[in-house]
Amino acid sequence: MIETTATPTGPARIHWFEAKTPTRTLALGHGAGGGVEARDLQALAATLPERGITVALVEQPWRVAGKKVAPAPKTLDAAWTALWPAIAGRGGPVVAGGRSVGARVACRTARELGAVAVLALSFPLHPPGKPEKSRAEELTGAGLPTLVVQGAKDPFGRPEEFPPGARLVPVPDGDHGFAVPKKAAIGQDGALAVITEAVAEWLAGLPG
């Protein structure tokens, strides 16, 4: 089911993948270079409902409008905040998350919106080749239980670059989009299985 909801910057779309008897909802935003069709978002939407997790893939207004460039962080946060009641209003605990830029939005807003935890997929710890421009404080500042799932070869931040104490699941051979080389032993399906299993296990272990 697709739900359209108003935001200050135009309509957003929420793509619902509902569990029959949900224990919680996972809301996921997309990155700056793509939409909800990203392989990791689709894999989670396909597998988590059967494990009692309703998944809401959120399509930001700029993407709905057909634009190719994401707006400023404050604009992204404002849209996410405006559409949040449509997600939280269904009841039950909500985990905020997203991939890349969507993960940054979740980290910045989750506590204020009442989320119980944060899932950061391919968190852009720094621009490629510029580790001195770290966004670690944005990640650690979420102030909630946080899981990072990161490709081992992500140019925006490899797993070993993250601050000590971060709960992190590395995806072998994965890049920023969790694509793996054809010659990789894990294979593309295997890489996605690492993501879905790790996220499902983490969600099952959250309180509430």
N, C-alpha and C positions, 0 to 999 in steps of 0.2 A: 504494500500500500504506500502511496506517495501523498504526503500532506504538505500543502503550501501554507506558509505562515508569513505574516508581514514583519518587516524590520525597518529601521530608519533609512536603510540604503536600498530598499526594494525587497521583493519577495524572496524567501529562501524555501528550499524543498527539504523535507525530511522523508527519507526512504526507510520505511519500517519493515523489519524482519522479526516477526513476533514469536516468542516462545508460547507454548500452550499454557504452561503454568510457570510464569516468570518469577525468578527470585530477585532479579535486579535488571536494570537497563544499562546498556553501554552506548553512550552517545559519541560518535566519531566524526570529526571534521577532516576534510581532505587537505592536500598540500597546495602550494602555489603554482605548481606545474601541471596539475591535473585535477580530476574530480573524484567522485565516489566510485568510479570504475577501477581505481587502483587495486592491484592484485591482492595486497594484504587486507584492505578493507572488505573486498568481496569475499575473501576466504573466511574472514571472521563472521561476516553476515551469513555465510552458507553453513557454518558449522556450530556456532554458539547457540542458536535457538533450540536445537535438539538437546542442549545441555542446560536448559532453563534460563538462558540469558536472552532477553530481547535486545536487538541491535537497531540503533537509529543512525543511519548514515546521513550526515547533514551536508547539504549542498549550499554553499555560501551564495549570497545574492549576486556577487560579481560573476560567478560561474553560471548561475541561472540566466543572467543577462547576456551571456555569450562573450564576455570579455576575456582576454587572454592574460591580463596582468592583474595580480592581486592588489588590493588597496593597502593603505597604511595599517599598522597593527591596531591602532585605536578604532579604526573603522571595522576591522574584522571582529574585535572584541565586542563592539557595540551590537553588531548583528547577532553574534552568538548569544549575548546576554538577552537580547530581545526575543529570540526564538526558544530560549531555555524553558519557559513555562509550558510550552507545548510538549516538551519531553518530560519534565518533572511532574506535570499535572496528571500523569497516568498513575502516579503512586509508586511506592517502593523506592529503595535506594538507587541512585543514579551514579554511575562512574563516568567522568568526563575524559575524553581522549581525542586522539587524532594522529595523523601522520604529518611529519615535517612542520610546516607552518601551523597546521591544525593542532599539533601537539603543543606548540608555543601558546596558542590561544587558550587551550585547556589549562595549561599550567598557570597562566596569568589570571584566570577567572574562576577556577573550580571552587576554591574555598568560599569566595563571596557568594557564589550561586548555590551553595549547599551540596555540592557533590561529595561523595564519600571517599573517592580515590581518583587517581589520574593514570591513564595509560598513554605513554609516549612512544609512538612508532616512528623510527627514523628521526629522532630528535636532532635538529640542526645545531649541534653544539657550537659550531663556528662556520664562517664561510669557507669554502674549499681553499686550502693553502694558507689560511690565515688563523692559525690556532690562538694567536694573541687576542683575537676578538671573540672571546669566550662568552657564551650565553649560559654558563653553568648556574649563575645565580637565579636565572629565570626558572630553571628546572628545580633547583633545590628550594626555591622560594614558594613552591606550590603549597607547602605546609600540610600535605596529605600523603597517605600511602601512595607511592608512585612506582610503576613498573616501566622500565625502558626496554624496548626491543630494538636492537641496532644491528645493521649489517656489518660483518667483520671488515668489509672493505668500503665502508661508507666514507666518501671524501668530506662529508660535513661533520665527521667525528667518528673515529673508530672506538670500539668498546673500551680499549685500554686508556683512552684519553679522558674518560668520564671521571668525575670526582670520586674519591674513595667513599664507600658506603652506599653508593647508588645501587639499587636493585636492578640488575641488568641481565638480559638474555641476549647473547650474541647469536647471529644467524650466520653460519659458516659460508664464506665466499659471497655473501650478499652485498649488493651496492645500496645506494640510497633508496631505490625502489624495490629492494629485496630480490632483484634479478640476480641469478647466478650464472656463471659461464657454462656452456654446454658440456665442457670437460669436467666440471665439478662433480665430485663423488656424490654429494648430497642430492643433486638434481633439483629442478624447480619445485616439484611437488613436495619433495622432502623439506625444502627450505620453508615452504608455506606451512607444512605440518609442524615444524619447530615453533612457528609463530602461534598457530592456533592452539596447540597443546599447552604452551607456556602461559598464554593469556587465560585459557579456560581454567587451568590449575590455580593461577593467581586469583582469579575472580572467585573461585570456589572457596578460597581460604580467607577472603575478606570478612570482617565481622558484619553481622546484620544480615 
